[in-house]
Amino acid sequence: MLNGAPRAGKSSIVSALQSSAEELWMNLGVDVVVKHMTPERMRPGIGLRPGGERPDLENFVFRSYSALYKSIAAHAALGMNVVADLGHHNSYATPDGRWGHYLQELEGLNVLIVGVFCPLDEIMRRRAVSEGDYLTATAQGDVPLPVQRWQDEVHKPGIYDLELDTSTLSPEQCAAEIQRAIASGGRFEAKNKLIALLD
């Protein structure tokens, strides 16, 4: 699970992992769900940004995330490795707080939860040069509030098994760090800690 703000580099890490690893890695993340599965009228779906801009979508977001995690579990049950690029936050019109709930779908699986960090100035640089409909700095150079909200909210509560800074590591280096963590053979604890917050 790769969790971070838009333009932090999650998709690039997914691509690097899929191309460099000997094992098969299936990509089941927010971009796949929003761009290829979610009807236009229900978008941004699970890509809904912090701030509760679309309370009418929040029940759909919950059900979509639940379905995504059930799908991840189904792929894993068939022996496939899954990498999911996500942007979990708890800043909705009605606070969600359900990451632990979704993670319960992955009971019995060894899940590596990775915080993908990137400083705001680098996020803004990437937004300015990226293709697509990305908010960029105002004419006065100010950071748009939605971008700041992502930066403030996406890493709460900040419980991870591994943290990567994509301003200092390339996608390939990040993929290698992930593979090293998995190859260590240890049991990862962030999933259970996030589930425990539900109590």
C-alpha positions as CSV (number, residue, x, y, z in Angstrom):
1,M,0.0,0.0,0.0
2,L,1.5,3.3,-1.1
3,N,-0.1,6.3,0.6
4,G,0.7,9.9,-0.3
5,A,-0.5,13.1,-1.9
6,P,-1.1,13.5,-5.6
7,R,2.2,14.1,-7.5
8,A,4.2,12.6,-4.6
9,G,5.4,9.9,-7.0
10,K,3.2,6.9,-6.2
11,S,2.4,5.9,-9.8
12,S,6.0,6.1,-10.8
13,I,7.0,3.8,-8.0
14,V,4.3,1.3,-9.1
15,S,5.7,1.4,-12.6
16,A,9.2,0.9,-11.4
17,L,8.2,-2.0,-9.2
18,Q,6.3,-3.7,-12.0
19,S,9.2,-3.4,-14.4
20,S,12.0,-4.3,-12.1
21,A,10.7,-7.1,-9.9
22,E,10.8,-10.7,-11.1
23,E,7.5,-11.4,-9.4
24,L,4.2,-10.4,-10.9
25,W,2.7,-7.2,-9.4
26,M,-0.8,-6.2,-10.1
27,N,-1.7,-2.5,-9.8
28,L,-4.9,-1.9,-8.0
29,G,-4.9,1.7,-6.9
30,V,-6.8,5.0,-6.9
31,D,-5.8,5.9,-10.5
32,V,-7.0,2.6,-11.9
33,V,-10.3,2.8,-10.0
34,V,-11.0,6.5,-10.8
35,K,-9.9,6.6,-14.4
36,H,-11.0,3.2,-15.6
37,M,-13.8,2.0,-13.4
38,T,-15.7,4.9,-11.9
39,P,-18.5,6.4,-13.9
40,E,-17.9,10.1,-14.8
41,R,-20.9,11.3,-12.7
42,M,-19.4,9.7,-9.6
43,R,-15.9,11.0,-10.0
44,P,-13.5,11.7,-8.3
45,G,-14.8,8.8,-6.3
46,I,-12.0,7.4,-4.0
47,G,-9.9,10.3,-5.3
48,L,-12.0,12.8,-3.4
49,R,-9.7,15.3,-2.0
50,P,-9.6,16.5,1.7
51,G,-12.1,19.1,2.6
52,G,-15.5,17.4,2.1
53,E,-16.2,19.2,-1.2
54,R,-18.6,16.4,-2.3
55,P,-20.6,15.1,0.7
56,D,-23.0,13.5,-1.8
57,L,-20.2,11.1,-2.9
58,E,-19.0,10.1,0.5
59,N,-21.1,6.9,0.8
60,F,-20.0,5.9,-2.6
61,V,-16.4,6.5,-1.6
62,F,-16.8,4.2,1.3
63,R,-18.3,1.5,-0.8
64,S,-15.7,1.9,-3.5
65,Y,-12.8,1.6,-1.0
66,S,-14.5,-1.5,0.5
67,A,-14.8,-3.1,-2.9
68,L,-11.2,-2.2,-3.8
69,Y,-9.8,-3.9,-0.7
70,K,-12.0,-6.9,-1.2
71,S,-10.5,-7.1,-4.8
72,I,-7.0,-6.8,-3.4
73,A,-7.7,-9.7,-1.0
74,A,-9.1,-11.7,-3.9
75,H,-6.0,-11.2,-6.1
76,A,-3.8,-12.1,-3.2
77,A,-5.8,-15.2,-2.5
78,L,-5.0,-16.3,-6.0
79,G,-1.2,-15.9,-5.4
80,M,-0.8,-12.5,-7.0
81,N,1.2,-9.7,-5.4
82,V,-0.7,-6.4,-5.4
83,V,0.6,-2.8,-5.3
84,A,-2.0,-0.1,-4.6
85,D,-1.3,3.6,-4.8
86,L,-3.7,5.4,-2.5
87,G,-4.5,8.7,-0.9
88,H,-6.2,7.9,2.4
89,H,-7.3,10.9,4.5
90,N,-9.9,11.6,7.2
91,S,-11.0,15.0,6.0
92,Y,-14.6,14.6,4.7
93,A,-17.8,16.4,5.4
94,T,-18.5,13.4,7.6
95,P,-15.1,12.2,8.9
96,D,-14.3,8.8,7.5
97,G,-11.7,7.2,9.8
98,R,-12.1,3.9,7.9
99,W,-8.6,3.0,6.7
100,G,-8.5,0.4,9.5
101,H,-11.9,-0.8,8.5
102,Y,-10.8,-1.4,4.9
103,L,-7.6,-3.0,6.1
104,Q,-9.7,-5.7,7.9
105,E,-10.5,-7.1,4.5
106,L,-6.8,-8.1,4.3
107,E,-6.8,-10.2,7.4
108,G,-4.1,-12.9,7.2
109,L,-2.1,-11.1,4.6
110,N,1.4,-9.6,5.2
111,V,0.8,-6.0,4.1
112,L,3.6,-3.5,3.7
113,I,2.2,0.0,4.2
114,V,4.4,2.7,2.7
115,G,4.2,6.4,3.3
116,V,5.3,8.2,0.1
117,F,6.5,11.7,1.2
118,C,7.5,14.7,-1.0
119,P,8.1,18.3,0.2
120,L,5.5,20.8,-0.9
121,D,7.9,22.8,-3.0
122,E,8.7,19.7,-5.1
123,I,5.0,18.8,-5.3
124,M,4.3,22.3,-6.7
125,R,7.2,22.0,-9.2
126,R,5.8,18.7,-10.4
127,R,2.3,20.1,-10.7
128,A,3.6,22.9,-12.8
129,V,5.2,20.6,-15.4
130,S,2.7,17.8,-15.4
131,E,0.3,17.1,-18.1
132,G,-3.3,17.0,-17.0
133,D,-5.6,19.1,-14.9
134,Y,-3.5,19.8,-11.9
135,L,-3.9,22.9,-9.6
136,T,-0.7,25.0,-9.7
137,A,0.5,28.0,-7.7
138,T,-1.5,31.2,-8.0
139,A,-0.1,34.2,-9.9
140,Q,1.2,35.4,-6.5
141,G,3.0,32.1,-6.0
142,D,0.6,30.9,-3.3
143,V,-0.2,27.2,-2.8
144,P,-3.8,26.4,-3.6
145,L,-5.8,25.4,-0.5
146,P,-6.7,21.9,-1.9
147,V,-3.0,21.1,-2.4
148,Q,-2.1,22.3,1.1
149,R,-5.0,20.1,2.5
150,W,-3.6,17.0,0.8
151,Q,-0.2,17.8,2.3
152,D,-1.6,18.3,5.8
153,E,-4.1,15.4,5.9
154,V,-2.8,12.4,3.9
155,H,-0.2,11.3,6.4
156,K,-2.5,11.3,9.4
157,P,-2.0,9.2,11.6
158,G,1.3,8.5,10.0
159,I,1.6,4.8,10.9
160,Y,3.8,3.1,8.3
161,D,6.1,0.2,7.9
162,L,8.3,2.1,5.5
163,E,8.7,5.8,4.6
164,L,10.1,7.0,1.3
165,D,11.0,10.6,0.3
166,T,10.6,10.9,-3.5
167,S,12.5,14.2,-3.6
168,T,15.7,12.3,-2.7
169,L,14.9,8.8,-4.1
170,S,14.2,7.9,-7.7
171,P,11.2,5.6,-8.5
172,E,13.7,2.8,-9.1
173,Q,15.3,3.4,-5.7
174,C,11.9,3.4,-4.0
175,A,11.0,0.1,-5.7
176,A,14.3,-1.4,-4.6
177,E,13.6,-0.3,-1.0
178,I,10.2,-1.9,-1.1
179,Q,11.7,-5.1,-2.5
180,R,14.3,-5.1,0.2
181,A,11.7,-4.7,2.9
182,I,9.7,-7.6,1.5
183,A,12.7,-9.8,1.1
184,S,13.6,-9.3,4.8
185,G,10.9,-11.8,5.5
186,G,9.5,-9.9,8.5
187,R,5.9,-9.4,9.5
188,F,4.7,-5.8,9.0
189,E,2.8,-4.2,11.8
190,A,1.3,-1.0,10.5
191,K,-1.9,-2.7,9.2
192,N,-2.7,-4.1,12.7
193,K,-1.9,-0.8,14.4
194,L,-4.3,1.0,12.0
195,I,-7.0,-1.6,12.7
196,A,-6.4,-1.2,16.4
197,L,-7.4,2.5,16.1
198,L,-10.9,1.4,15.4
199,D,-11.3,0.3,19.1
